[in-house]
Amino acid sequence: MWDGTKLLMLPALSSVSEAGLFSYSKNYLFPKSKDGMAEVLLFQVEQTEGMIEDGNYSYTQRLRQMIWNGKVWEKTKSEDDGEH
């Protein structure tokens, strides 16, 4: 991410999908993204399980703000997924 003077590294993202039965993805929502918030960097986790085609599936989404610690962006602590 560009801070106006240099590029800053963000925590790595991942995405997994298996035969249309399961998907898990981590994304960033920047302030100018469709669902972004002004002056806030959001970390998004989406998970889908089941068959979407037959309507028998579950979908969860978690959003977490990122905090600048003076050196790197860090995900805020979350109670629901055990990640920091």
Buried (B, 14 or more C-beta within 10 A) or exposed (E): EEEEEEEEEBBEEEEEEEEEEEBBBBBBBEEEEEEBEEEEBBBBBBBBBBEEEEEEBEEEEBBBEBEEEEEEBBBEEBEEEEBE
